[in-house]
Amino acid sequence: MDIRAKIFEARSYTPIPLLIAVLILANPSVASFITGSLVALLGESLRLWAVGYAGSATRTRHVGAPELITNGPYAHVRNPIYVGNFVLSLGLCLMAWAWMPYMVGVFIVAFGIQYIMIVSLEEEHLQEIFDDEYTRYLQQVPRFIPTIFRYAHASDFSFDLRAALRSDRRTFQSIAAVTLVILIRWYLG
């Protein structure tokens, strides 16, 4: 099996070692906690916006998609959930203020390696499934850095906040647990 497929299947668990290190080394302050919270909120907002269009199809352990979603945040960046994950996790790192600034470098490298492998695998599968439609999308919408220009051939899926909130329940629980541990570490000094 392709290493990328293994990483894709384990993508919910691969950040755990880094997260544990962040929590062990946490040294938060008022400024880091507020800044990190705002960054994390921005990341989770992007995730929710994306999940509101993609639905629970993003929670699978298998690469592929039943439909090509190209509107909402997908009209500006091909991987808005991964961008949201990156920003959310960066916010948690900033909130904890662990081994700074080195942890940010470790975080960027670890996330970069993981997501480049996952996205290359997903792109291969989407190309096979959606062929020319995906080729056009691939050529006009950036992979990770959002553009202000909207994809001209955007699909017509609608945003479903209720489905997004339901799908992201585990993410909310994880954010709350990590925030609580950071607060406990801060309190215990």
C-alpha positions in Angstrom: 0.0 0.0 0.0 1.1 3.5 -0.8 2.5 5.4 2.2 0.3 8.3 1.3 -2.8 6.1 1.7 -1.6 5.0 5.2 -1.1 8.7 6.2 -4.5 9.6 4.7 -6.2 6.9 6.8 -4.3 8.0 10.0 -4.6 11.7 9.3 -6.8 12.3 12.4 -4.1 10.8 14.6 -0.8 11.8 13.1 -0.8 15.3 14.8 -1.2 13.7 18.3 2.6 13.4 19.1 3.2 17.0 18.2 0.1 18.0 20.2 1.4 16.1 23.2 4.7 17.9 22.9 3.0 21.3 22.7 0.9 20.5 25.8 3.9 19.3 27.8 6.0 22.3 26.9 3.1 24.8 27.2 4.0 28.2 28.7 1.0 30.3 27.9 0.5 34.0 28.7 -2.5 36.3 28.3 -1.2 37.5 25.0 -0.4 34.1 23.6 -3.7 32.7 24.8 -5.8 35.5 23.2 -3.8 35.5 20.0 -3.9 31.8 19.7 -7.6 31.6 20.4 -8.3 34.1 17.6 -6.2 32.2 15.1 -7.8 28.9 16.2 -11.2 30.5 15.8 -10.4 31.6 12.3 -9.1 28.1 11.4 -12.3 26.4 12.7 -14.5 29.0 11.0 -12.8 28.1 7.7 -13.2 24.4 8.5 -16.9 24.9 9.2 -17.5 26.8 6.0 -15.8 24.0 4.0 -17.6 21.2 5.8 -20.9 23.0 5.3 -20.4 22.5 1.6 -18.7 19.1 1.6 -20.6 17.4 4.4 -19.6 14.2 6.1 -17.9 13.0 3.0 -14.8 14.6 4.4 -14.8 12.2 7.4 -14.1 9.0 5.4 -11.1 6.8 5.6 -11.0 6.3 1.8 -9.7 8.7 -0.8 -12.3 9.9 -3.3 -15.4 12.0 -3.5 -19.0 11.4 -4.7 -19.1 14.9 -6.3 -16.7 17.6 -7.1 -17.5 20.6 -4.9 -16.1 23.8 -6.4 -18.1 26.6 -4.7 -18.1 28.2 -1.3 -14.5 28.1 0.0 -13.7 25.5 -2.6 -14.1 28.3 -5.2 -11.0 30.1 -3.7 -8.8 27.2 -2.6 -8.8 23.5 -3.4 -8.2 22.3 0.2 -10.0 24.6 2.6 -10.5 22.0 5.3 -6.7 21.4 5.3 -6.0 25.1 5.3 -8.5 25.4 8.2 -6.8 22.5 10.1 -3.4 24.2 9.6 -4.7 27.6 10.9 -6.6 26.0 13.8 -3.6 23.9 14.9 -1.3 26.9 14.5 -3.7 28.8 16.8 -3.5 26.0 19.4 0.4 26.1 19.2 0.3 29.9 19.7 -2.2 29.6 22.5 0.1 27.1 24.4 3.3 29.1 23.5 5.4 26.0 23.8 9.1 26.0 22.8 8.7 29.1 20.7 9.6 30.0 18.0 11.0 26.6 17.2 7.7 24.8 17.7 6.2 26.8 14.8 8.9 25.6 12.5 8.4 22.0 13.6 4.7 22.4 13.2 5.0 23.9 9.7 7.4 21.1 8.5 5.2 18.3 10.0 2.0 19.6 8.6 3.6 20.4 5.3 4.9 16.8 4.8 1.6 15.3 5.9 -0.6 17.4 3.7 1.6 17.4 0.6 1.4 13.6 0.7 -2.3 13.4 1.4 -3.2 16.1 -1.2 -1.1 14.5 -3.9 -2.9 11.2 -3.4 -6.4 12.9 -3.3 -5.5 14.8 -6.5 -4.7 11.6 -8.3 -8.0 10.0 -7.4 -10.0 13.1 -8.2 -8.3 13.3 -11.6 -9.3 9.7 -12.3 -12.9 10.3 -11.2 -13.6 13.8 -12.6 -11.1 13.9 -15.5 -11.4 17.2 -17.5 -13.7 18.9 -15.0 -11.0 18.4 -12.3 -8.2 19.4 -14.7 -9.9 22.8 -15.3 -10.4 23.2 -11.5 -6.9 22.2 -10.7 -5.5 24.7 -13.2 -7.6 27.7 -11.9 -7.8 27.2 -8.1 -4.7 27.2 -5.9 -3.9 24.2 -3.7 -3.3 25.9 -0.3 -3.1 29.7 -0.6 -6.6 31.1 -1.1 -7.2 33.5 -4.0 -9.7 36.4 -3.8 -10.9 35.4 -7.3 -13.8 33.0 -7.4 -13.6 29.9 -9.6 -15.6 30.8 -12.7 -17.2 27.3 -13.1 -18.3 26.9 -9.4 -20.8 24.2 -8.6 -24.1 25.0 -7.1 -24.0 23.1 -3.8 -25.6 24.8 -0.8 -24.1 25.5 2.6 -25.6 23.5 5.4 -24.6 24.8 8.8 -26.5 22.1 10.8 -24.6 19.4 8.8 -21.3 21.2 9.4 -21.9 21.5 13.1 -22.9 17.8 13.3 -19.9 16.7 11.3 -17.4 18.8 13.3 -18.6 17.6 16.7 -15.3 15.7 17.4 -13.3 18.7 16.3 -15.1 20.9 18.8 -14.5 18.3 21.5 -10.8 18.2 20.7 -10.5 22.0 20.7 -12.2 22.2 24.0 -10.0 19.4 25.5 -6.8 21.0 24.3 -7.8 24.4 25.5 -8.7 23.0 28.9 -5.3 21.3 29.2 -3.6 24.6 28.2 -5.6 26.5 30.8 -4.7 23.8 33.5 -1.0 24.0 32.6 -1.3 27.8 32.8 -3.0 27.7 36.2 -0.5 25.2 37.6 2.3 27.4 36.2 
